[in-house]
Structure formats: C-alpha cells, structure tokens
Amino acid sequence: MPKFAANLTMLFNELPFLDRFAAAREAGFSGVEFLFPYEHPASEIAARLADNGLTQVLHNLPAGDWGAGERGIAILPERKKEFREGVDRAVAYARELSCRQLNCLVGIVPEGSDGRLLHHTLVDNLAYAAGELAREGIRLLVEPVNTRDIPGFYLNRTDQALALIEAVGSDNLHLQYDIYHMQVMEGDLARTIERNLPRIAHVQLADNPGRHEPGTGEINYPFLFRHLDAIGYDGWVGCEYKPATDTVAGLGWLHRSA
C-alpha cells in the first residue's frame, strides 16, 4: 500500500495546529503535509515532527492573501518580487523541516488580463523557483485544481500542467496529481497516472462528491491503491480531504489499507 501523509490543514482540525502532529502519529500516519507553515516558527514545527517521528512531506509556497481569496501569485506580473521573496521564505522553512517538496499554487486569472503575459510570467517564475529549490535538493511541484472548487484557477487539467512543465524546461519541476480534482475535471484516473508516472512527484486524495474520505463517494480507492503499487509509484499520498464527521471516526479506510 502507498505511504499516506495526513494533511493537517484539513485533518484533526478540531485541534490547535501544533497539537495535530501527535494526533496524526497516534492515528497511524508516518508523514504530514499542510498548506502553509508560516504562522508558526519553523523551530516549533520541527520539534513536533521530531517528537512524533513524522516526515514533513510537503507544504506550499506563500500564495498571497489566502483570507482575501487569493490562491497563488505566480501568474501575476506585478507580484513577481513578492513571489521570489516567498520562494526564499519557503526554502528556509523547508530546510529546517527537512521537507523535500514544495508546491506552487499558481493563482486565479484576473478578469481582463493578458493571457500571454500571465503565461510568460508563470514560466519565468517557475523557472526561477525550480532553480532555487534545486540548489537545496527540494523538488518544485505544480498542481491542477478543479474549476468548481476554485473558479478561474489557471491550471485545471493534467495535460495543461504537463505542457507548462515542458515550457519551463526544468528537470526540477514536477506534477502534483490530486485524484479528487482530476476526477472532477477529467476522470480516467488510473490510465492518466500510469501514463504520466515519470512526472508525478506527489499524489493527493479525497473522494467525490463532497471531498470527504475514501469510501464516501464514487472513486474506487482500493483499486487505485493497488494500481499505484502495481505501476511502481513510490511517493507519498497526501490525505487532503474534509472528514465527513470527525477525523478519527473516518479513518477506517486507512486501517483497512495498512
């Protein structure tokens, strides 16, 4: 079975953030991920990881004003300086947390914007970030997101993300494949993952509809877990879902998969 990482932004969220690490370990997870670490000193997070024997699998680059609805700034020409400062900040956290992957949420397309300029800005920013991360031995990821959950998000499909990766031309830029988002947008999950396995560095899951835990919707997760093993996927699977009730009550799928 794959290695599962608890997404602490969404799981155990009845607890204060720094208490979620122990809860994840107690529930049987060996790795964790979350959206952003920046509200807490890196030293505090590192201590929670060490105390609980957890691997920090992934976090995101700074993505603008999340509370105001921003979902990344990498496509915005006027925010290039802020983006590059964010890369430096993310690398500093990743270094202290021994995190070897950072995801870039690229952003929502502004109304009336020049699509060619957005693309050029994004390619330039990703090339910069991929180079900076490579010097630290950290992989850069980009993630397509469905248009229902984040209307207007720039990346929506696997082939679009892969074309972007080719345009950047860095061997340190990889695909983060979120099964839930791609079920909404395109389906054909098993064949898409297998076909693009060399470019996929991280997988995330949630069931559809509802974005709850595996077994609550239409996706055949037992089959997909076996498929990931069969095709040789050796990375982490991040559990980025909203528990249908509370986190622990909904973890039967994890124990059955162990």
TINUKOL-518470 format. One record per atom (N, C-alpha, C): x, y, z; residue in one letter. Coordinates in steps of 0.05 Angstrom, whole numbers, padded with zeros to 5 digits, always signed. Layout:
N
XYZa;...
This chain:
258
+00016-00024+00000m;+00000+00000+00000m;+00017+00025+00000m;+00007+00047-00010p;+00023+00072-00010p;+00029+00082+00018p;+00047+00101+00019k;+00053+00115+00044k;+00034+00139+00046k;+00019+00141+00067f;-00002+00162+00070f;+00008+00184+00089f;+00004+00209+00080a;+00010+00232+00096a;-00015+00247+00104a;-00018+00253+00129a;-00042+00268+00138a;-00039+00298+00131a;-00059+00308+00117n;-00059+00337+00112n;-00071+00351+00136n;-00053+00365+00151l;-00061+00376+00177l;-00076+00402+00174l;-00079+00413+00150t;-00097+00435+00146t;-00126+00426+00148t;-00131+00401+00139m;-00159+00391+00137m;-00165+00369+00158m;-00145+00353+00165l;-00150+00332+00185l;-00143+00341+00213l;-00157+00330+00232f;-00152+00337+00260f;-00156+00367+00266f;-00172+00380+00249n;-00175+00409+00252n;-00193+00418+00275n;-00202+00398+00291e;-00215+00405+00316e;-00194+00412+00337e;-00169+00407+00331l;-00147+00412+00350l;-00131+00437+00341l;-00117+00451+00360p;-00098+00471+00352p;-00077+00459+00333p;-00067+00475+00315f;-00050+00465+00294f;-00026+00449+00305f;-00012+00459+00325l;+00012+00445+00334l;+00005+00419+00349l;-00020+00416+00357d;-00028+00391+00370d;-00035+00369+00350d;-00038+00376+00325r;-00047+00357+00305r;-00025+00337+00297r;+00000+00344+00303f;+00022+00325+00296f;+00020+00300+00313f;+00017+00303+00339a;+00014+00280+00356a;-00011+00264+00349a;-00032+00277+00342a;-00057+00263+00334a;-00052+00247+00309a;-00038+00258+00290a;-00032+00243+00265a;-00015+00218+00271a;+00005+00221+00288r;+00021+00198+00295r;+00005+00177+00309r;-00012+00185+00327e;-00029+00166+00342e;-00048+00152+00324e;-00057+00165+00303a;-00076+00153+00284a;-00063+00134+00264a;-00036+00134+00264g;-00022+00115+00247g;-00008+00127+00223g;-00008+00153+00220f;+00006+00166+00198f;+00036+00169+00205f;+00052+00166+00184s;+00081+00170+00187s;+00091+00195+00174s;+00074+00209+00159g;+00081+00234+00146g;+00058+00254+00148g;+00065+00279+00145v;+00045+00301+00146v;+00051+00321+00124v;+00030+00334+00116e;+00032+00357+00098e;+00011+00378+00107e;+00013+00402+00097f;-00006+00423+00103f;-00002+00445+00083f;-00022+00463+00082l;-00020+00485+00063l;+00005+00503+00068l;+00006+00515+00092f;+00026+00534+00098f;+00036+00532+00127f;+00062+00535+00131p;+00073+00534+00158p;+00079+00562+00170p;+00073+00583+00155y;+00086+00609+00161y;+00075+00623+00185y;+00053+00614+00197e;+00043+00627+00221e;+00057+00618+00246e;+00074+00597+00243h;+00088+00586+00266h;+00118+00586+00261h;+00134+00591+00282p;+00163+00588+00278p;+00170+00560+00268p;+00189+00559+00249a;+00197+00534+00238a;+00208+00515+00260a;+00221+00527+00280s;+00232+00511+00302s;+00210+00496+00317s;+00186+00509+00321e;+00164+00496+00335e;+00154+00472+00319e;+00150+00476+00293i;+00140+00454+00277i;+00161+00432+00275i;+00186+00439+00273a;+00207+00418+00272a;+00207+00402+00297a;+00203+00414+00320a;+00202+00399+00345a;+00179+00380+00346a;+00155+00388+00336r;+00132+00370+00335r;+00137+00346+00316r;+00150+00351+00294l;+00157+00330+00276l;+00176+00310+00289l;+00197+00320+00302a;+00216+00303+00315a;+00204+00287+00339a;+00188+00301+00355d;+00176+00288+00378d;+00158+00264+00370d;+00146+00266+00346n;+00127+00246+00338n;+00137+00227+00315n;+00163+00230+00308g;+00175+00213+00288g;+00161+00216+00261g;+00154+00240+00253l;+00139+00245+00229l;+00157+00257+00207l;+00151+00251+00182t;+00164+00263+00159t;+00147+00287+00149t;+00160+00310+00145q;+00146+00332+00132q;+00147+00327+00102q;+00125+00321+00090v;+00124+00312+00063v;+00122+00335+00043v;+00107+00356+00050l;+00100+00376+00031l;+00088+00400+00045l;+00095+00424+00036h;+00079+00448+00041h;+00080+00466+00017h;+00065+00487+00017n;+00063+00505-00006n;+00081+00529-00004n;+00088+00540-00027l;+00099+00567-00027l;+00079+00587-00017l;+00087+00610-00006p;+00067+00630+00001p;+00049+00636-00023p;+00023+00640-00018a;+00004+00642-00040a;-00012+00667-00040a;-00001+00689-00029g;-00016+00714-00028g;-00034+00716-00003g;-00054+00731-00005d;-00073+00736+00017d;-00095+00715+00016d;-00091+00692+00030w;-00110+00670+00029w;-00137+00678+00039w;-00138+00693+00061g;-00163+00701+00072g;-00180+00719+00054g;-00166+00733+00036a;-00180+00750+00017a;-00187+00736-00009a;-00181+00709-00010g;-00188+00694-00033g;-00166+00689-00053g;-00142+00699-00048e;-00121+00693-00067e;-00112+00664-00064e;-00105+00652-00087r;-00097+00624-00088r;-00071+00621-00104r;-00052+00638-00098g;-00027+00638-00111g;-00022+00664-00126g;+00003+00671-00130i;+00010+00696-00143i;+00030+00692-00166i;+00037+00667-00173a;+00058+00662-00192a;+00051+00671-00220a;+00026+00675-00227i;+00018+00684-00253i;+00017+00715-00255i;+00020+00729-00233l;+00014+00758-00233l;+00040+00774-00238l;+00041+00788-00260p;+00066+00803-00267p;+00074+00823-00245p;+00055+00836-00233e;+00061+00857-00214e;+00069+00847-00187e;+00068+00820-00184r;+00075+00808-00158r;+00100+00791-00159r;+00116+00795-00180k;+00140+00778-00184k;+00159+00781-00161k;+00164+00804-00151k;+00183+00808-00129k;+00173+00794-00104k;+00147+00796-00098e;+00135+00782-00076e;+00137+00752-00079e;+00132+00742-00103f;+00135+00714-00108f;+00163+00704-00101f;+00183+00718-00111r;+00210+00709-00107r;+00219+00711-00077r;+00209+00731-00064e;+00214+00732-00035e;+00200+00708-00021e;+00177+00701-00030g;+00163+00677-00019g;+00179+00651-00024g;+00192+00649-00046v;+00209+00626-00051v;+00230+00624-00030v;+00243+00646-00025d;+00264+00646-00004d;+00253+00638+00023d;+00230+00648+00030r;+00218+00642+00056r;+00211+00612+00057r;+00199+00602+00036a;+00191+00574+00035a;+00215+00555+00038a;+00237+00562+00024v;+00261+00546+00025v;+00272+00546+00054v;+00272+00569+00067a;+00282+00570+00095a;+00266+00551+00113a;+00239+00551+00110y;+00223+00533+00126y;+00229+00504+00118y;+00229+00499+00092a;+00233+00471+00083a;+00260+00460+00093a;+00280+00477+00094r;+00307+00468+00103r;+00305+00460+00132r;+00292+00476+00149e;+00290+00469+00177e;+00272+00445+00183e;+00252+00442+00166l;+00233+00419+00169l;+00241+00394+00154l;+00264+00395+00141s;+00273+00373+00124s;+00252+00364+00104s;+00238+00384+00093c;+00217+00379+00073c;+00229+00380+00045c;+00225+00359+00030r;+00238+00357+00004r;+00220+00363-00020r;+00196+00373-00015q;+00178+00381-00036q;+00163+00406-00029q;+00161+00425-00047l;+00144+00449-00044l;+00126+00451-00068l;+00101+00457-00062n;+00081+00460-00084n;+00076+00490-00089n;+00072+00497-00114c;+00066+00524-00122c;+00037+00525-00132c;+00019+00538-00116l;-00007+00544-00126l;-00004+00569-00144l;-00012+00566-00170v;-00004+00586-00189v;-00022+00611-00189v;-00047+00608-00181g;-00064+00632-00179g;-00089+00632-00196g;-00106+00651-00190i;-00131+00655-00205i;-00127+00676-00226i;-00138+00672-00250v;-00135+00690-00272v;-00151+00716-00267v;-00138+00739-00266p;-00153+00764-00262p;-00171+00770-00286p;-00193+00781-00281e;-00212+00788-00303e;-00199+00809-00321e;-00200+00804-00348g;-00190+00822-00367g;-00160+00821-00371g;-00147+00801-00360s;-00117+00800-00361s;-00108+00790-00389s;-00083+00795-00394d;-00070+00786-00419d;-00059+00758-00414d;-00071+00738-00427g;-00064+00710-00423g;-00035+00704-00430g;-00024+00717-00451r;+00004+00712-00458r;+00023+00722-00437r;+00016+00746-00425l;+00033+00757-00405l;+00032+00740-00379l;+00008+00730-00372l;+00006+00712-00349l;+00024+00687-00353l;+00022+00676-00377h;+00037+00651-00383h;+00067+00657-00381h;+00076+00679-00393h;+00104+00686-00393h;+00114+00690-00364h;+00098+00704-00348t;+00105+00709-00320t;+00107+00683-00305t;+00088+00665-00309l;+00088+00640-00294l;+00112+00623-00302l;+00117+00621-00327v;+00140+00605-00336v;+00166+00616-00324v;+00169+00643-00325d;+00193+00655-00314d;+00195+00650-00283d;+00173+00653-00269n;+00173+00649-00240n;+00179+00620-00233n;+00167+00601-00247l;+00172+00573-00241l;+00201+00565-00248l;+00212+00576-00269a;+00240+00570-00275a;+00258+00581-00253a;+00252+00604-00243y;+00268+00615-00221y;+00265+00598-00196y;+00240+00591-00189a;+00236+00575-00165a;+00248+00547-00167a;+00246+00535-00190a;+00257+00508-00194a;+00287+00508-00191a;+00300+00529-00201g;+00329+00532-00197g;+00337+00536-00169g;+00323+00554-00155e;+00329+00559-00127e;+00325+00534-00109e;+00304+00520-00114l;+00298+00495-00099l;+00318+00473-00105l;+00327+00471-00130a;+00346+00451-00138a;+00372+00453-00122a;+00380+00478-00117r;+00404+00482-00102r;+00402+00471-00073r;+00378+00468-00063e;+00373+00457-00036e;+00365+00428-00036e;+00363+00416-00060g;+00354+00388-00062g;+00325+00385-00057g;+00309+00406-00064i;+00280+00406-00059i;+00266+00406-00086i;+00246+00390-00089r;+00231+00389-00114r;+00208+00410-00114r;+00204+00422-00137l;+00182+00441-00141l;+00159+00426-00155l;+00135+00430-00145l;+00111+00418-00157l;+00091+00439-00166l;+00075+00433-00186v;+00052+00448-00193v;+00028+00430-00194v;+00004+00441-00188e;-00020+00425-00184e;-00044+00436-00200e;-00056+00420-00217p;-00081+00428-00229p;-00104+00426-00209p;-00122+00445-00209v;-00144+00446-00190v;-00170+00449-00205v;-00192+00436-00195n;-00217+00437-00210n;-00230+00465-00209n;-00245+00471-00229t;-00258+00497-00232t;-00282+00501-00215t;-00292+00479-00203r;-00315+00482-00185r;-00307+00492-00158r;-00285+00481-00147d;-00276+00489-00121d;-00262+00517-00122d;-00246+00522-00143i;-00233+00548-00146i;-00238+00558-00174i;-00261+00571-00178p;-00266+00583-00205p;-00244+00601-00214p;-00236+00598-00239g;-00216+00616-00250g;-00188+00608-00245g;-00183+00586-00231f;-00155+00577-00226f;-00142+00572-00253f;-00117+00579-00255y;-00103+00579-00281y;-00098+00551-00291y;-00091+00532-00274l;-00086+00504-00282l;-00109+00486-00274l;-00121+00472-00294n;-00144+00456-00288n;-00142+00427-00297n;-00123+00420-00314r;-00122+00393-00325r;-00094+00383-00326r;-00091+00356-00327t;-00065+00344-00327t;-00048+00353-00351t;-00060+00352-00375d;-00045+00358-00399d;-00036+00387-00399d;-00052+00405-00388q;-00045+00433-00386q;-00020+00437-00368q;-00021+00423-00345a;+00002+00424-00327a;+00027+00413-00339a;+00025+00391-00353l;+00048+00379-00366l;+00059+00397-00388l;+00042+00410-00402a;+00052+00430-00423a;+00067+00453-00409a;+00057+00461-00387l;+00071+00482-00372l;+00098+00473-00363l;+00100+00448-00352i;+00125+00437-00344i;+00145+00436-00367i;+00135+00428-00390e;+00153+00428-00414e;+00162+00456-00421e;+00144+00475-00419a;+00151+00503-00426a;+00173+00514-00408a;+00172+00506-00382v;+00192+00515-00363v;+00219+00502-00369v;+00218+00477-00376g;+00242+00463-00384g;+00262+00456-00362g;+00252+00454-00338s;+00269+00446-00315s;+00263+00417-00307s;+00285+00402-00301d;+00280+00375-00291d;+00274+00375-00262d;+00272+00399-00250n;+00264+00400-00222n;+00235+00411-00218n;+00219+00409-00239l;+00191+00417-00237l;+00174+00392-00243l;+00156+00386-00225h;+00141+00360-00226h;+00111+00366-00222h;+00095+00345-00227l;+00066+00346-00225l;+00057+00336-00198l;+00040+00352-00185q;+00025+00342-00162q;-00002+00334-00172q;-00008+00308-00170y;-00033+00297-00181y;-00053+00293-00159y;-00074+00309-00158d;-00095+00307-00138d;-00118+00291-00150d;-00122+00267-00140i;-00142+00249-00151i;-00170+00261-00151i;-00177+00275-00129y;-00203+00288-00127y;-00207+00309-00149y;-00188+00327-00151h;-00190+00349-00171h;-00192+00337-00199h;-00176+00317-00205m;-00176+00306-00232m;-00200+00288-00238m;-00212+00276-00217q;-00237+00262-00222q;-00259+00282-00230q;-00259+00305-00218v;-00279+00326-00225v;-00274+00335-00254v;-00249+00339-00261m;-00243+00352-00287m;-00241+00333-00310m;-00231+00308-00306e;-00225+00292-00330e;-00229+00262-00326e;-00230+00252-00301g;-00233+00223-00298g;-00210+00208-00309g;-00214+00182-00316d;-00194+00165-00328d;-00169+00165-00311d;-00173+00162-00285l;-00152+00166-00265l;-00128+00147-00268l;-00134+00121-00269a;-00113+00101-00268a;-00095+00103-00293a;-00107+00106-00316r;-00090+00108-00340r;-00074+00134-00341r;-00087+00156-00332t;-00072+00182-00332t;-00048+00181-00313t;-00052+00169-00289i;-00030+00167-00271i;-00008+00149-00282i;-00015+00127-00293e;+00005+00108-00304e;+00020+00121-00327e;+00006+00134-00345r;+00018+00147-00369r;+00038+00168-00361r;+00032+00183-00340n;+00048+00206-00332n;+00065+00201-00307n;+00068+00176-00299l;+00082+00170-00274l;+00109+00183-00272l;+00126+00184-00293p;+00152+00195-00290p;+00152+00225-00282p;+00130+00239-00287r;+00129+00268-00280r;+00114+00273-00254r;+00102+00252-00242i;+00086+00255-00218i;+00103+00251-00194i;+00106+00272-00177a;+00122+00270-00153a;+00106+00267-00128a;+00080+00273-00129h;+00064+00272-00105h;+00035+00267-00114h;+00020+00252-00098v;-00008+00246-00103v;-00024+00255-00079v;-00047+00266-00083q;-00066+00272-00061q;-00093+00259-00067q;-00109+00256-00045l;-00134+00243-00049l;-00156+00256-00033l;-00180+00252-00043a;-00206+00257-00029a;-00226+00243-00047a;-00249+00236-00036d;-00270+00224-00052d;-00288+00245-00064d;-00304+00237-00083n;-00321+00256-00098n;-00349+00242-00101n;-00371+00257-00096p;-00373+00285-00088p;-00368+00288-00058p;-00364+00313-00050g;-00362+00321-00022g;-00335+00326-00012g;-00314+00315-00025r;-00286+00318-00017r;-00282+00306+00011r;-00295+00284+00016h;-00292+00270+00042h;-00272+00247+00039h;-00270+00230+00060e;-00251+00209+00060e;-00258+00187+00039e;-00238+00171+00031p;-00243+00148+00014p;-00265+00130+00024p;-00282+00122+00006g;-00305+00104+00013g;-00331+00119+00016g;-00330+00146+00015t;-00355+00161+00018t;-00367+00170-00009t;-00353+00164-00031g;-00363+00173-00057g;-00358+00153-00079g;-00354+00163-00103e;-00355+00147-00127e;-00327+00135-00135e;-00305+00144-00123i;-00279+00135-00132i;-00272+00108-00119i;-00262+00090-00135n;-00255+00063-00125n;-00227+00064-00114n;-00224+00072-00089y;-00197+00075-00078y;-00183+00049-00073y;-00195+00028-00065p;-00180+00003-00062p;-00166-00005-00088p;-00181-00002-00111f;-00168-00007-00137f;-00145+00012-00142f;-00149+00038-00137l;-00127+00057-00143l;-00102+00052-00126l;-00106+00044-00101f;-00083+00039-00084f;-00068+00015-00095f;-00082-00006-00103r;-00068-00029-00115r;-00054-00021-00141r;-00067-00004-00156h;-00056+00005-00181h;-00030+00021-00177h;-00030+00039-00157l;-00006+00054-00151l;+00017+00035-00145l;+00012+00015-00129d;+00033-00005-00123d;+00042-00019-00148d;+00023-00027-00165a;+00029-00044-00188a;+00046-00029-00208a;+00042-00002-00211i;+00057+00013-00231i;+00083+00024-00219i;+00088+00020-00193g;+00113+00027-00181g;+00114+00055-00170g;+00091+00067-00164y;+00092+00094-00151y;+00103+00090-00123y;+00125+00105-00117d;+00138+00101-00091d;+00138+00127-00074d;+00122+00147-00082g;+00120+00172-00067g;+00098+00170-00046g;+00093+00193-00035w;+00072+00196-00014w;+00045+00201-00026w;+00024+00194-00012v;-00004+00202-00019v;-00014+00219+00004v;-00019+00244-00002g;-00029+00263+00018g;-00059+00261+00020g;-00068+00259+00045c;-00097+00256+00051c;-00109+00284+00055c;-00116+00297+00034e;-00126+00324+00034e;-00157+00324+00030e;-00170+00315+00051y;-00200+00314+00049y;-00212+00325+00074y;-00238+00331+00072k;-00254+00341+00094k;-00268+00318+00107k;-00261+00311+00132p;-00274+00288+00145p;-00305+00291+00145p;-00319+00270+00139a;-00348+00271+00137a;-00360+00276+00165a;-00347+00266+00186t;-00356+00272+00213t;-00332+00283+00228t;-00317+00267+00244d;-00292+00276+00254d;-00270+00258+00244d;-00245+00268+00246t;-00223+00255+00232t;-00220+00225+00240t;-00218+00220+00266v;-00213+00193+00276v;-00235+00174+00268v;-00260+00183+00270a;-00283+00166+00262a;-00282+00158+00233a;-00270+00175+00216g;-00269+00169+00188g;-00244+00155+00178g;-00228+00144+00196l;-00203+00132+00188l;-00204+00102+00183l;-00227+00091+00182g;-00229+00062+00177g;-00216+00055+00150g;-00218+00072+00130w;-00206+00066+00104w;-00176+00063+00107w;-00163+00079+00124l;-00134+00078+00127l;-00125+00052+00140l;-00140+00044+00160h;-00132+00019+00174h;-00137-00006+00156h;-00158-00004+00139r;-00162-00026+00121r;-00141-00028+00099r;-00128-00005+00094s;-00107-00004+00073s;-00079-00010+00083s;-00076-00011+00110a;-00050-00015+00121a;-00039-00043+00115a;
